[in-house]
């Protein structure tokens, strides 16, 4: 099982789009995939469920907010697997053996960070707290249950920040993937993100020793929303894509072009773009190539 956190400090970079389509394409290849929505905006969740359905069927009992409630309770943390959903429209298009599941998010998840910070003794996530390891490892421990052993890939859609909920996703992950638009703001925080991950790894392992430590590997940057001219990406995009060379970060060879018609209506269809029948073949080809490169990188 491969666990990957998808994160960028900048919102609006296609993070949720990449998570949903990467997961859907992997499932279309016969793999069992679990998507976990850790973003309070719940965009990944609303990619598969209408807001009215979420409010009626999920909001009060079937989201990760309720699971985090058990993490913060004095009693033992409850299992995560009862919160796993199987979106019907997407799974109806998958081959035998393929499966795409989801742990839904909740708009109230933003308050969980405040509660966890309070449990650790303050907003600075004090390393001396007796709860430091258990709270950071909560998601990792939950995914270690035998109910999750059958998954091939788990993709965690993190919020565009580095607060406590995001940290639980990083601690649970073997890999980190950063979608980015080829513009100034989207690429600005890439190096800072890597330094924050390194800081978390150092602090966690210092407290965890001599127990199990973590070492999430940085898969690289995936450039999204590329604007094309007749000769390829426009010059502005090329300049910012080259900027990552100075940061010495790995970059995926495959990029994903902008297509507002296909990506913008994905939520209405409750289908990731890569699964939409008779859609833009060029965009779908790029998404499939991205999945192939993702598999190659996670298998190294």
N, C-alpha and C positions, 0 to 999 in steps of 0.2 A: 504494500500500500504506500502510495506517494502522497504526501500532504504539502500543499503549497499555499502560502499567503500571497494574495494579490493586493498591492498597496502602492499608493503615491500620496505625498502630502497635498498635492493639488487635486481638487475635485474637477469634474468635467473633462477627464482625460480618456474616457472610454474604459475605465476600470471594470465597471459592472458588465459592459458589453463584452469585454474580453473574457471575463469569468463565465458568463452565461454561454457564450458561443464555444469557448474552449471545452467546457464541460459537455455541452450538447454534442460536439463533434467526436469527442472521446467515447461518449455513450453510443453514438451512431456506428462506431467501430466495434461494438460488442462489449465494451468495458462497462463496469459498474462504477458510477460516479456519484459522489455526494457534494453538493454545494452548501456552504454555510454562510449565511448573511450576517456579518457582524457590524454592518453599517446602519446606524439609526435611521438614515433616510429610507432604508428598506427598498432601494431601487431594484436589487436583484429579486427580492420577493415579489414585487409588483411586475416583474418581467414574466412571472408565471401565474400569478393570481390577480384577479380584478380587486380593486380597493373594496368594493362592496362585499365580495366573497371573503376577503381577508378580515374585514370588520365583523362579519357574521360568524365565520367558522373558525378563525385562527386567533384573533387578537387577544382573547382572554385566557386561552388555555394551551395553544399549540405553537408558541414562538419561543425563541431563545431567551426572551426576557423572563419568562416564567422559570426556565432552567437556571438562569443566573440568580433568581430569587432563592433557589435551593442552595446555591453556592454560598450565599451570604447568610443563610440560616444557621442556627446553632446545631441543628441536626445534620447527619451525614448528607453529602451532596447527592441529589437524585440522579438517576441515569439520564443520558441525553437521547437515547434511541426512541423513546416515546414521542419525541418532537419531530421525528423525521417524516416528511411528506413526500408523496410521489405525484408530481403534477401530471394530470392526464393528457392534455393536448400534446406535450412534448413526447411523452413516453409512447403515445399511440403511433408515432412515426419511427420508433427505434426498432432495430432488428432483434431477433431472439437473442437473449443473452445480454443485450444492452439495457442499461437502466440509469435513469437520471433522477436523483432524489434531492431534497432541499430541506434545510433547517431554516425556517423563516425568521425574519427580524421583526422588530417592533420600534415604533417611534419613541417609546419610552426608554429605550436602551441607553440614551444619552445620560440618564440619571444614574445608571449602574456605576459609571466611572466615579461619581461622587461617593456612592456607597462603599465601593471598594477602597477608595482613598481613605475614607473614614476608618474602615476596618484595619488599614495599615498604619493608622496614626497620623495621617496628614496627606496633603496633596503631593508631596515629594516621594511617595512610595518608599517609605523608610526601609532600608535593608535589614535593620535590626528587629523588625516586627516578627513575632513568632508565626504570623500568617503569611509571610512573604512567599515562601515556596508553594504552599497549598493553593493560594489564590492565583499565582502565576501559572501553576501547573493544572489548574482546574479543567481546562478544555482538553489538554493533552491526556490527562488521566481518563476523562470521559470517553475520548476516542480510542483508548486502549481496551475498552470493553469488547467482548467477543462478538457482540452484535454488529460491530463495524469491521470485523476481520474480512468480510467478503468484498469490500470495496477495493477497486484498483487505484482510484484517484479521489482525493478530497481537495477541493478548492475552497479557500476561505476568502471571501470578499470583505476586506478590512475598510474601516472608515478612513478618511483622509486626515489622520492625526496619529499621535503615538501615545494615546492615553491607555488606561488599564485594560479595557476590552481588547484593543488592538494588540497589546502585549501578550494576552493569553493566546491569541492566534499565532503570533510569531513563535512563542515558546512551543506550541504544538506542531510547528512546521519543520519540514526538512529543507524546503526551498522557499525562495522569495522571488516574486515576479513583479516588475514595475511597468505598467502601461504609462505612456507619456505622449502628449501631443508634441510635435516639433515646433515649439514656441518657447519664448523666454521663461515664462512663469512655470511651465510644466517641467522644464529641465532644470530649473534653478535648485530645487530641493532634492535632487537625486543623490548627490554626494552627502548632503546632510542626513538623509534617510539612512544611508549605509552606515554613517557614523553612529546614529542612534541605535541601529540594530546591533552594531558591535559593542556599544556601551551596555545594552541590555544583556547580551550574551556574557560579557565579562562579569557584570554584577550577579547575574543568575548563577553562573558556574562557581563564583566565589562563595556564594551562600550554600549552594548545593553540595559542594565537595565535602566528603569523598563520594557522594552519591552520584546518580546519573546526571550528566551535563547535556548541554544543547550545542548545536553547531549548524544552524540553518545556512544553506548555501545560496548565494545570490545567482539566480539563473540569468538575469539580465533585464534590459529595457526592451519593451515592445513598442514601437512607434505606431500610433493610431491616428485616425482622422487626417491622413495624408491627402493633401490637395495635389492633383495631377494637372500638368499641362501636356502638350503633345509629346514632349521629349522625356516625360517622367515627372517626378515630384518637383514642385515649383522651387525656385532658388532659395526662398526664405526657409522652406522646410529642410532643404539639403544642408543649409548652414547650421541650423540647430541640431540636426542629426549628427553632423560632424563634431559638434561641441562635446559630445559624450566621449570622443577620443581623448580629450584632455583630462577627463575624469578617470580614465582607465577603468571603465566599467564595461562588462560584456553587453553586447547589443544583439538582439535577434536579427537574423538576416531578413526574415519575413516581416513585412509591414502590412498594415491594414488601411485601406483608403477610406476617405469620408464618403458616406452615402446616406444622406438624411432620409431619403424615402424608405430604404430598407431598415436601417437601424432605428429611425424615429418612430416607426409604427410597430416595432417588435412587441412592445408591451401590450398594445391593443389586441394583437393576435395571440398573446400568451405563448409565443414561439420564438426562440432565438433565431436570428437571421439565417444561420447555417442550415436550419431545418425547414425553412419556408419553401414550399414547392414552387418551381418555375420562377425563382427569384434571380437577381443579378448573378450570373455565373462567375464573373471576375471576382467579385467580393467573396462569394462562397469559396472559390478556389483559394483565395488568400487565407481565409479562416482555416481551411483544411490543411494548407501548407504550414500554418502556424502550429496547428495541433501536432503535425509530424515532427516539427522542430522541437516543440515542447517535450514530446516523448523521448526524442534523442537526447536532450539535455538532462532530463530527469533520470535517465538510465545510466548516465556516466558513473 
